[in-house]
């Protein structure tokens, strides 16, 4: 069983930056993949970014160039750095991990508004 806890959400002005974190209950290097989805009000959950065990990263076209996924193995934590925030980035950001099964965190709200 893998437990994931997100943090770092909040209210951000357009054009600002935010880093959200996902702390895992065990070594993140045991996971095949870790990543992020987001869900905006009235919309389906959207895949955002992932980082493989190898360190290879991938991003959705809608966030490429503005979002950066990274990890800290010593802290068992995966990060999502979000830059040049837009109102349409407002969403609950969910962390996930793949290790045979899929595991999810509870989500962290990021609101982009002036």
N, C-alpha and C positions, 0 to 999 in steps of 0.2 A: 504494500500500500504506500502510495506517495501522497504527501500533503504539500500543498502549494499555498503560499500566503502572499498576496500582492499588497503593495503599499505605494505611496507617493502621489496619489491622485490629488486633485484640487481644482481651484479656480485659477485660470490663466488668461491673460489678455491676448488678443490676436497678435501674432508675430512673436510671441514669447516662446519659452522652452519649458519642458518638464521632463523629469526622468522618473519612470515608474519601475518598481522592483518586484521581483518574484523570488521569494525564499523557499527553497525546497527542503523537505525533511531529511533527505539523504544526499549522497553525492550526485551532483548533476551530471557527472561523467558516466553514470550508469544509464542515463536516459538516452534513447536513440535520438530523440529530437526534443527540443524545448522551443516554445514560441509564444506568440500573442495573437489573440483575436480581439475584435472590438464589436460592440453592438450599440448602435445609435437608436434613439426612440423611434419606434415604428418601422425599424429596418431589421433585416436578418443579420445574424452574426457574420462578421466579415473577417477572413484571415488577413493578418497584417505582416507578420515576420516570423522567421524561425532560424534557429541555429542548431546544426547537427552536432553529433558527438565529435566529429572531425574538426569542427570549428567553421565549416562552410555555412554561410548565411544566405538567406533569400528574403525578398520583400515583395509585397503587392505593388503593382504599378502605381496605385494611387498614393503611395507613401514613399516610393523610392526617391532617395536624395534628401529626404527630410527626417526619416526615422533611421535609428541605428540600434541594432540588437547586439548585446555583448554579454559576457559572463565573467564571474569571479569564482573559480573553483574552490578557493579557500573559504569562501563565504557561502558556497552552495546557492548562489544567487544569479539570476539572469536579469538583465536590465533592458529597458527600452527607452532610449533617448529620443524625445520628440521635439523637433525644432520647427521654427516658422509656423507655429500653430495657427490653424484656421478654425472658424466656427464649426465647420463640418467635421472637424476632428473630435467634437464633443461626443463622448461615448463612455460606456463602461468597458474598461480594458481587462481582458481575461488572459491569464497565463495558462499554458497547458504543457503537459509532458507526455511523451510517448515512451512506454516501456512495456511492450506487449499490448497493454490496455492504454486508454487515454485517461489522463487525470487532469482535473481542472481546479483552478483557484476560485475564490468567491467574487473576484473582480474588484477593480478600483475605478472610481468615477473621475474622469477628466472633463472639465467644463471650460470651454473657450468662449469668453465673453468680455466685452468692455463694460 
